[in-house]
Amino acid sequence: MKRLNAIKVISLTVISGLFGNNANVYADNIISIPAKKAVVVSQKNTHPRVCYYDDKAYSLGAVLEISGVVIQCAEQNDFETNGALSWKTLEKKTSNRLVLIDRVGRVIVRLNVFSVQR
């Protein structure tokens, strides 16, 4: 027990020397700080990035034709990279040709459309 007390006195002397002569250091004072609580983000409540039509979910870039109107699932705001999606009108179908144009105005696809009458 005397050996442990001697080690305690030596270590306290070294510690008090580090903090100056006026520092009071006691080995019996133990300060415990409670740990911070972890922040958990649940992704179950986040909305999926999809466009809905006829109770079906469509991903980014999906193209549909409804009553001669061609729509595409695209970003609702062009300045957001992970924002909501919405349907954007590409171009109406005319006669025998369907032209898909991107947001910048470049032609993506040109198709000849054939209709079969029965």
C-alpha positions as CSV (number, residue, x, y, z in Angstrom):
1,M,0.0,0.0,0.0
2,K,2.9,2.4,0.8
3,R,4.3,1.7,-2.7
4,L,1.0,2.7,-4.4
5,N,0.8,5.9,-2.3
6,A,4.4,6.8,-3.3
7,I,3.5,6.4,-7.0
8,K,0.3,8.5,-6.4
9,V,2.4,11.3,-4.8
10,I,5.0,11.3,-7.6
11,S,2.4,11.4,-10.3
12,L,0.5,14.2,-8.6
13,T,3.8,16.1,-8.2
14,V,4.4,15.8,-12.0
15,I,0.8,16.8,-12.8
16,S,0.9,19.8,-10.5
17,G,4.3,20.8,-12.0
18,L,2.6,20.8,-15.5
19,F,-0.2,23.1,-14.3
20,G,1.9,25.4,-12.2
21,N,2.5,25.7,-8.4
22,N,-1.0,27.0,-7.6
23,A,-2.9,24.1,-9.3
24,N,-4.8,21.8,-6.9
25,V,-4.9,18.3,-8.3
26,Y,-6.7,15.6,-6.3
27,A,-6.7,12.0,-7.3
28,D,-10.0,11.5,-5.5
29,N,-11.9,13.9,-7.7
30,I,-13.3,12.0,-10.7
31,I,-15.4,14.0,-13.2
32,S,-17.6,12.0,-15.5
33,I,-19.2,13.5,-18.5
34,P,-22.2,11.8,-19.9
35,A,-21.8,10.5,-23.4
36,K,-23.7,12.4,-26.2
37,K,-26.6,10.6,-27.6
38,A,-26.2,9.3,-31.1
39,V,-28.4,10.8,-33.7
40,V,-30.1,8.1,-35.9
41,V,-31.8,9.1,-39.1
42,S,-34.4,6.7,-40.3
43,Q,-34.9,6.5,-44.0
44,K,-38.3,4.9,-43.8
45,N,-39.9,8.3,-43.7
46,T,-38.2,9.7,-46.8
47,H,-40.1,9.9,-50.0
48,P,-38.9,7.9,-52.9
49,R,-37.8,9.8,-56.0
50,V,-40.5,8.5,-58.4
51,C,-43.3,9.9,-60.6
52,Y,-46.7,8.3,-60.2
53,Y,-49.2,7.6,-63.0
54,D,-52.2,5.3,-62.9
55,D,-51.2,4.1,-59.4
56,K,-47.8,3.0,-60.7
57,A,-44.4,4.4,-59.8
58,Y,-41.9,5.4,-62.5
59,S,-38.3,6.2,-62.0
60,L,-36.3,9.2,-63.3
61,G,-36.2,9.3,-67.1
62,A,-39.3,7.2,-67.7
63,V,-41.3,8.3,-70.8
64,L,-45.0,7.7,-71.3
65,E,-47.5,8.6,-74.0
66,I,-51.0,9.5,-72.8
67,S,-53.6,10.5,-75.4
68,G,-51.0,11.7,-77.8
69,V,-49.0,13.6,-75.2
70,V,-45.5,12.4,-74.4
71,I,-44.4,13.0,-70.8
72,Q,-41.1,12.2,-69.0
73,C,-40.3,11.8,-65.3
74,A,-37.8,14.5,-64.6
75,E,-36.5,16.7,-61.7
76,Q,-39.1,19.2,-60.5
77,N,-36.4,21.8,-60.1
78,D,-33.3,21.8,-62.3
79,F,-31.1,23.2,-59.5
80,E,-31.7,20.3,-57.1
81,T,-29.9,17.0,-57.4
82,N,-32.0,15.0,-55.0
83,G,-35.3,16.9,-55.0
84,A,-38.8,15.7,-56.0
85,L,-39.6,14.4,-59.5
86,S,-42.6,15.4,-61.7
87,W,-43.9,14.8,-65.1
88,K,-42.7,17.2,-67.9
89,T,-44.3,17.4,-71.3
90,L,-41.8,16.6,-74.1
91,E,-43.7,17.1,-77.3
92,K,-47.1,16.2,-78.7
93,K,-47.2,13.4,-81.1
94,T,-47.9,14.6,-84.6
95,S,-48.8,12.6,-87.7
96,N,-46.3,9.8,-88.2
97,R,-43.3,11.1,-86.3
98,L,-42.4,11.2,-82.6
99,V,-39.5,13.4,-81.5
100,L,-38.2,13.3,-78.0
101,I,-36.3,16.5,-76.8
102,D,-34.3,16.8,-73.6
103,R,-34.4,19.8,-71.3
104,V,-31.6,21.6,-73.1
105,G,-33.4,21.4,-76.5
106,R,-31.4,18.6,-78.1
107,V,-33.2,15.9,-80.0
108,I,-32.8,12.5,-78.2
109,V,-34.9,10.1,-80.3
110,R,-36.7,10.3,-83.6
111,L,-39.3,7.6,-84.3
112,N,-41.6,6.8,-87.1
113,V,-44.9,5.7,-85.6
114,F,-47.1,3.3,-87.4
115,S,-50.7,2.8,-86.4
116,V,-52.6,-0.4,-87.1
117,Q,-56.3,-0.1,-87.8
118,R,-58.6,-3.1,-87.5
